[in-house]
Amino acid sequence: MDYRIIQSPSDGALDIITRRMGMSQSATQEFRQYDAIGLIQGKLIDMVYVADLAEKAAGIIAVDIRGSCPQNMILLALFGDTSSVETAISDIKQKMKKSRGSD
Protein backbone atom coordinates (compact mmCIF):
# COMPACT_ATOMS: atom_id res chain seq x y z
CA MET A 1 0.00 0.00 0.00
CA ASP A 2 1.07 3.55 -0.64
CA TYR A 3 0.35 6.37 1.84
CA ARG A 4 0.55 10.16 1.57
CA ILE A 5 -0.70 13.00 3.76
CA ILE A 6 -1.51 16.40 2.30
CA GLN A 7 -1.55 19.08 4.99
CA SER A 8 -3.48 22.25 4.19
CA PRO A 9 -4.47 21.01 0.73
CA SER A 10 -4.37 23.56 -2.06
CA ASP A 11 -7.54 24.45 -3.94
CA GLY A 12 -6.18 22.63 -7.01
CA ALA A 13 -5.43 19.40 -5.12
CA LEU A 14 -8.84 19.49 -3.46
CA ASP A 15 -10.54 20.11 -6.81
CA ILE A 16 -8.75 17.11 -8.36
CA ILE A 17 -9.79 14.84 -5.50
CA THR A 18 -13.42 15.96 -5.37
CA ARG A 19 -13.78 15.71 -9.18
CA ARG A 20 -12.50 12.12 -8.97
CA MET A 21 -15.09 11.56 -6.24
CA GLY A 22 -17.70 12.53 -8.85
CA MET A 23 -18.57 15.82 -7.19
CA SER A 24 -19.10 19.18 -8.85
CA GLN A 25 -16.73 22.03 -8.14
CA SER A 26 -19.40 23.75 -6.04
CA ALA A 27 -19.66 20.64 -3.82
CA THR A 28 -15.91 20.90 -3.14
CA GLN A 29 -16.69 23.58 -0.54
CA GLU A 30 -17.90 20.89 1.89
CA PHE A 31 -14.41 19.38 2.02
CA ARG A 32 -12.55 22.70 2.51
CA GLN A 33 -13.29 22.49 6.25
CA TYR A 34 -10.70 19.71 6.67
CA ASP A 35 -7.06 20.70 7.08
CA ALA A 36 -5.55 17.39 5.96
CA ILE A 37 -6.18 14.62 3.45
CA GLY A 38 -4.66 11.18 3.81
CA LEU A 39 -4.34 9.24 0.57
CA ILE A 40 -4.03 5.45 0.63
CA GLN A 41 -3.80 3.23 -2.44
CA GLY A 42 -4.10 -0.54 -2.47
CA LYS A 43 -6.24 -3.56 -3.33
CA LEU A 44 -10.00 -3.34 -2.91
CA ILE A 45 -10.12 -5.86 -0.07
CA ASP A 46 -7.52 -3.87 1.87
CA MET A 47 -9.14 -0.51 1.12
CA VAL A 48 -12.52 -1.57 2.54
CA TYR A 49 -10.73 -2.87 5.63
CA VAL A 50 -8.62 0.26 6.11
CA ALA A 51 -11.59 2.59 5.54
CA ASP A 52 -13.28 0.86 8.46
CA LEU A 53 -10.11 1.06 10.58
CA ALA A 54 -9.59 4.74 9.78
CA GLU A 55 -13.10 5.82 10.68
CA LYS A 56 -12.92 3.88 13.95
CA ALA A 57 -9.43 5.16 14.85
CA ALA A 58 -10.08 8.87 14.49
CA GLY A 59 -12.74 11.42 13.62
CA ILE A 60 -12.22 11.28 9.89
CA ILE A 61 -14.28 10.57 6.79
CA ALA A 62 -13.05 7.88 4.37
CA VAL A 63 -14.05 8.35 0.72
CA ASP A 64 -13.42 6.18 -2.35
CA ILE A 65 -11.70 8.06 -5.17
CA ARG A 66 -12.81 6.83 -8.58
CA GLY A 67 -10.34 6.13 -11.30
CA SER A 68 -9.22 3.60 -13.81
CA CYS A 69 -6.14 1.71 -12.80
CA PRO A 70 -5.12 -1.31 -14.88
CA GLN A 71 -3.81 -3.03 -11.75
CA ASN A 72 -7.23 -2.62 -10.05
CA MET A 73 -5.74 -0.47 -7.29
CA ILE A 74 -8.17 1.63 -5.29
CA LEU A 75 -7.51 5.08 -3.82
CA LEU A 76 -9.07 6.29 -0.58
CA ALA A 77 -9.05 9.84 0.72
CA LEU A 78 -9.23 10.35 4.48
CA PHE A 79 -10.53 13.81 5.36
CA GLY A 80 -10.00 15.30 8.81
CA ASP A 81 -7.77 17.44 10.95
CA THR A 82 -4.04 16.74 10.66
CA SER A 83 -3.67 14.81 13.91
CA SER A 84 -6.72 12.63 13.17
CA VAL A 85 -5.46 11.78 9.67
CA GLU A 86 -1.98 11.02 11.03
CA THR A 87 -3.50 8.85 13.79
CA ALA A 88 -5.68 6.97 11.30
CA ILE A 89 -2.78 6.24 8.94
CA SER A 90 -0.51 5.20 11.80
CA ASP A 91 -3.21 2.85 13.13
CA ILE A 92 -3.77 1.43 9.64
CA LYS A 93 -0.05 0.75 9.12
CA GLN A 94 0.20 -0.95 12.51
CA LYS A 95 -2.89 -3.14 12.07
CA MET A 96 -2.05 -4.05 8.48
CA LYS A 97 1.43 -5.13 9.57
CA LYS A 98 -0.11 -7.32 12.30
CA SER A 99 -2.69 -8.84 9.95
CA ARG A 100 -0.01 -9.63 7.35
CA GLY A 101 2.10 -11.34 10.03
CA SER A 102 -0.76 -13.63 11.03
CA ASP A 103 -1.38 -14.99 7.48
C-alpha positions as CSV (number, residue, x, y, z in Angstrom):
1,M,0.0,0.0,0.0
2,D,1.1,3.6,-0.6
3,Y,0.4,6.4,1.8
4,R,0.6,10.2,1.6
5,I,-0.7,13.0,3.8
6,I,-1.5,16.4,2.3
7,Q,-1.6,19.1,5.0
8,S,-3.5,22.3,4.2
9,P,-4.5,21.0,0.7
10,S,-4.4,23.6,-2.1
11,D,-7.5,24.4,-3.9
12,G,-6.2,22.6,-7.0
13,A,-5.4,19.4,-5.1
14,L,-8.8,19.5,-3.5
15,D,-10.5,20.1,-6.8
16,I,-8.8,17.1,-8.4
17,I,-9.8,14.8,-5.5
18,T,-13.4,16.0,-5.4
19,R,-13.8,15.7,-9.2
20,R,-12.5,12.1,-9.0
21,M,-15.1,11.6,-6.2
22,G,-17.7,12.5,-8.8
23,M,-18.6,15.8,-7.2
24,S,-19.1,19.2,-8.9
25,Q,-16.7,22.0,-8.1
26,S,-19.4,23.7,-6.0
27,A,-19.7,20.6,-3.8
28,T,-15.9,20.9,-3.1
29,Q,-16.7,23.6,-0.5
30,E,-17.9,20.9,1.9
31,F,-14.4,19.4,2.0
32,R,-12.6,22.7,2.5
33,Q,-13.3,22.5,6.2
34,Y,-10.7,19.7,6.7
35,D,-7.1,20.7,7.1
36,A,-5.6,17.4,6.0
37,I,-6.2,14.6,3.4
38,G,-4.7,11.2,3.8
39,L,-4.3,9.2,0.6
40,I,-4.0,5.5,0.6
41,Q,-3.8,3.2,-2.4
42,G,-4.1,-0.5,-2.5
43,K,-6.2,-3.6,-3.3
44,L,-10.0,-3.3,-2.9
45,I,-10.1,-5.9,-0.1
46,D,-7.5,-3.9,1.9
47,M,-9.1,-0.5,1.1
48,V,-12.5,-1.6,2.5
49,Y,-10.7,-2.9,5.6
50,V,-8.6,0.3,6.1
51,A,-11.6,2.6,5.5
52,D,-13.3,0.9,8.5
53,L,-10.1,1.1,10.6
54,A,-9.6,4.7,9.8
55,E,-13.1,5.8,10.7
56,K,-12.9,3.9,14.0
57,A,-9.4,5.2,14.9
58,A,-10.1,8.9,14.5
59,G,-12.7,11.4,13.6
60,I,-12.2,11.3,9.9
61,I,-14.3,10.6,6.8
62,A,-13.0,7.9,4.4
63,V,-14.0,8.3,0.7
64,D,-13.4,6.2,-2.4
65,I,-11.7,8.1,-5.2
66,R,-12.8,6.8,-8.6
67,G,-10.3,6.1,-11.3
68,S,-9.2,3.6,-13.8
69,C,-6.1,1.7,-12.8
70,P,-5.1,-1.3,-14.9
71,Q,-3.8,-3.0,-11.8
72,N,-7.2,-2.6,-10.0
73,M,-5.7,-0.5,-7.3
74,I,-8.2,1.6,-5.3
75,L,-7.5,5.1,-3.8
76,L,-9.1,6.3,-0.6
77,A,-9.1,9.8,0.7
78,L,-9.2,10.3,4.5
79,F,-10.5,13.8,5.4
80,G,-10.0,15.3,8.8
81,D,-7.8,17.4,11.0
82,T,-4.0,16.7,10.7
83,S,-3.7,14.8,13.9
84,S,-6.7,12.6,13.2
85,V,-5.5,11.8,9.7
86,E,-2.0,11.0,11.0
87,T,-3.5,8.8,13.8
88,A,-5.7,7.0,11.3
89,I,-2.8,6.2,8.9
90,S,-0.5,5.2,11.8
91,D,-3.2,2.9,13.1
92,I,-3.8,1.4,9.6
93,K,-0.1,0.7,9.1
94,Q,0.2,-1.0,12.5
95,K,-2.9,-3.1,12.1
96,M,-2.0,-4.1,8.5
97,K,1.4,-5.1,9.6
98,K,-0.1,-7.3,12.3
99,S,-2.7,-8.8,9.9
100,R,0.0,-9.6,7.4
101,G,2.1,-11.3,10.0
102,S,-0.8,-13.6,11.0
103,D,-1.4,-15.0,7.5
